[in-house]
Amino acid sequence: MLLNELGKAYRYLRCIPKTVYFNLKYLPFRDALKFPILVSHRVALRRMRGRIRVDQASLGRVKIGFRSNNIIDEGVDLAVWDVTGTVEFNGRVEIGSATKLLVSGHLSLGDDLWASGRSLISCEQRIEFGAHTLLSWDVTVIDHDFHPVSDLQTGEVLNEPKPVLVGKGVWVGAGATLLRGSVVGDGWFRRASHRAPEVWRNWARRCARCGDQSRFADACLTQPGETRSRGASFQVQGAGQAFEYPRRSSPDDAERGIVDACAGKGMRPRVDLMFQ
């Protein structure tokens, strides 16, 4: 116990130079002297342009590069701060060790957000996280593709950046990826290594929670490639039925399928979430 406390004190002592420089660089002098943002010595400060907004100037309101876990080698992995856009801290935020923040757009972080470590958040347009959100390790959140894809005939760029919106109380599992255009509703859990592709942007993903919380029905697109070929397959797991809808079906068609399937099993669905 004593060794842990001494180790923590050592890390906070080593953070003083970067913390002082970071706060004086970004915040008004009076607010900077309160050191609302603590920056670990294990953070590489690449570009420090743009702006930072902190909802309250109190000591240690935001911590960058401190939290870690056993899968991260802090002697090798560095956190990265590369910001030319705007980063908005709307409460207490902890960015874990080896996490990389690459921001040229607008990044908004809600209250009580915790990013475990070794994750990547790359923002060219807009990424928003709601309050009480947890990002496990190795999570990737990007609102762009790092490269343009153009129409060969017109030259039009087909993959412009699109906002990524994450609601309140969301848990993003280890290794999950949120691509441009992804929308995650309040209270949703993204399982480990899950990928939310932008190709689903025109489709609905809805979950229906039944009156009996131990029974659950979930409607989702089974494979992103199916939206381009033989239609989308909506699998209602809790009711044990599958529904096939043509590519141009509306989200309401999918919802009606969930309702009918749940009714056949004596369940009452309530639509909680929609991906679009």
Secondary structure, 3 states (H helix, E strand, C coil): CHHHHHHHHHHHHHCHHHHHHHHHHHCCHHHHCCCCEEECCCEEEEEECCEEEECCCCCCCEEECCCCCCCCCCCCCCEEEEECCEEEEECCEEECCCCEEEECCEEEEECCEEECCCCEEEECCEEEECCCCEECCCCEEECCCCCCCECCCCCCECCCCCCEEECCCCEECCCCEECCCCEECCCCEECCCCEECHHHCCCCEEEEECCCCCCEEEECECCHHHHCCCCEEEEECCCCEEEEECCCCCHHHHHHHHHHHHHHCCCCCCEEEEEC
